[in-house]
């Protein structure tokens, strides 16, 4: 005579099998959606853009457009300026964001949580609002500019909020967040017992920083540098409003499209 426990066990195994099949189906659908998204919205547009650039028109060699870009000063200058802007943005934002991340997350002091949330505000504000706010503060007739000019009794504004320096000033505020977030996460995962062990073995603070902290933070630096560089060379609002004679690819693409 069969025991009543056996049907319960078979039903349990059947339900577990169905759950595994359902989970496998959901996972396959998720992977398929991810592959579709990566191919349809990232890989395919990039390959299509490359194809169009290599086949610009009938009777024209594909590489001719790239040769013209490098040979013509009017075309090469925006490319060089964009790369320069991206590299300088990485350096400036890296210095600001990394310093703030260490101050907030590596040291103990009151109101750290409030300051941490406050430093994330730039990532929530539209770029055009930030640029116009900076113009109202630091432009030729800005509040800060006029205040300094009156206090120091100057005939001209004390600084020129335009060109490369003005764009970098805006980028330092809008893009330091990439370094701040990445480095903050890495700093919070540093094993302080390793640092204490190194210090107890006689390692100096500089040695601990170079041999332990910097290697641990390197992946965060790399990730934040890539994001900041791409954001820097793709910046449009600041170069178009306060760029002046500093031409970059984004503004030149708009002008070229408007003239066609």
Secondary structure, 3 states (H helix, E strand, C coil): CCCHHHHHHHHHHHHHHHHHHHHHHHHHHHHHHHHHHHHHHHHHHHHHHHHHHHCCCCCCCCCHHHHHHHHCHHHHHHHHHHHHHHHHHHHHHHHHHHHHHHHHHCCCCCCHHHHHHHCCHHHHCCHHHHHHHHHHHHCCCCHHHHHHHHHCCCCCCCCCCCHHHHHHHHHHHHCHHHHHHHHHHHHHCCCHHHHHHHHHCCCCHHHHHHHHHHHHHHHHHHHHHHHHHHHHHCCCHHHHHHCCCCCCHHHHHHHHHHHC
